[in-house]
Amino acid sequence: MKLLVVEDHPSLRALLTKHLQRGGFVVDVAEHGQQALAMLRLCRYDAMLLDLGLPDMDGLSLLAARSATRNSDLPCIILTAYDSLERRIAGLDAGADDYLLKPFAMPELEARLRAVLRRSGPRSENCLQLGNLSFYQESRGVLVGKRPMLLSKRELALLEELLRNAPRVVVKDHLEDRLYSLSEAVTPNAIEALVSRLRRKLAAAGADSGIETLRGLGYRLAPGPSHTLRS
């Protein structure tokens, strides 16, 4: 899953990014409101962590402007040092899903983030399944039948996207958007190499579904062995 962290404090921003990346999230960061708005227009996110005290605009104004982007229904947790009832009510009324006061413990943030993601539409499905392949989104665990399958964080993210969309085709540009942050340099063959690694691991684990490559279109996870089709 991909998160947008909007926080102007450098050390907290770095701490949040490092912790969430260790948890398997792809993380984009914004230091001010206008930068965050540009990212909301460009990329599709699963949730946003928003500091209200931004240097160029009020966080509530950014929350309102979210409705004019491709992330109009984006779940949001407000992170703030403002400890007033009126401020909390204003944030929730503006469309925030939860409110967390600074300083906070990282395990609490993770728990609130999981709860928000569970409540938000199709993300409420904890287990994604196709044939004998099961992906548990909260624990980031994968089973083939009853046997666990070990994957890297990026391979897990790719499998999650393919399972979410199966049996529909997922275009390469969408995968790049979902699997990499804006700060990461993506080589031309990065997705192809990642798909190839996951394809081999699925076959070796005995999965009864494989990744189809549709040249000129993208990839899909479907029952049967992996293969390549020409469009």
C-alpha positions, -999 to +999 in steps of 0.1 A: +000+000+000+011+035-007+010+064+018+014+101+017+031+117+047+026+154+050+048+167+078+071+198+079+092+187+108+123+170+093+132+145+121+096+134+126+091+131+088+122+109+085+112+088+115+077+082+101+091+073+067+116+048+080+092+031+103+064+028+077+088+015+050+099-012+074+063-021+078+060-027+040+045+006+029+056+027-001+059+062+013+059+096-004+066+126+017+056+163+014+070+192+035+042+217+027+007+219+015+012+228-021+037+200-026+012+176-011-016+188-034+006+182-064+013+147-053-024+141-046-031+151-082-003+129-096-005+096-077-031+074-061-026+067-024-042+044+001-040+068+031-026+101+041-009+112+074-014+149+077+001+175+100-021+205+106+007+230+112+021+233+077+042+263+068+023+275+037-013+265+044-036+251+071-038+214+071-076+216+071-075+236+039-054+208+023-080+183+035-107+202+018-087+206-014-083+168-015-118+165-030-106+181-063-078+155-068-078+118-078-077+110-041-110+126-032-120+097-009-085+092+006-085+081+042-067+106+064-052+105+099-044+140+113-012+143+133-010+174+154+002+190+186-031+211+189-049+197+219-082+215+217-116+199+214-127+225+188-097+218+166-103+180+168-139+185+159-130+208+130-106+181+116-131+153+118-158+175+103-135+184+074-132+147+065-104+133+086-109+096+096-089+098+128-069+122+150-036+115+168-019+139+192+018+145+192+039+130+207+025+095+199+038+059+199+045+043+166+026+011+174-005+032+181-001+050+148+002+016+130-029+003+148-050+034+139-037+032+103-048-004+100-082+004+114-087+033+089-076+010+060-100-017+071-129+007+070-122+022+036-140+002+010-122-026-008-093-023+016-115-039+043-107-073+028-080-087+050-072-118+029-069-118-009-072-152-025-068-168-059-068-206-061-044-220-035-027-186-031-036-165+000-023-130+009-030-116+044-027-079+041-023-069+077+004-095+086+019-094+051+019-132+051+015-154+020+004-190+019+005-214-010-020-240+002-009-243+039+028-235+032+042-201+039+059-183+010+088-159+017+089-128-005+107-094-004+087-063+005+086-052-032+075-087-043+048-086-017+036-053-030+035-066-065+016-097-055-009-076-036-016-053-066-020-083-089-043-101-065-064-070-059-070-066-096-072-103-107-080-114-133-079-078-148-048-066-165-026-042-145-006-018-167+031-012-161+027+025-154+002+017-126+026-007-110+054+018-111+031+043-094+020+019-067+053+002-060+078+031-060+079+064-042+084+096-062+119+099-047+131+065-061+148+062-094+130+034-115+151+018-142+134+009-175+133-028-167+126-027-130+091-039-133+100-067-157+127-079-134+104-078-104+077-097-123+102-123-134+114-130-098+078-133-085+068-155-113+097-179-106+089-180-068+052-187-074+060-216-097+086-230-073+061-228-044+035-247-063+010-219-068-018-229-092-019-193-106+007-176-127+016-141-140+006-135-176+026-109-195+005-092-222+030-074-244+021-038-249-006-039-221+007-051-188+004-081-164-023-101-147-025-130-123-047-158-135-052-196-130-027-217-148+011-214-155+028-182-163+032-172-199+035-143-223+008-132-248+012-107-277-013-079-279 
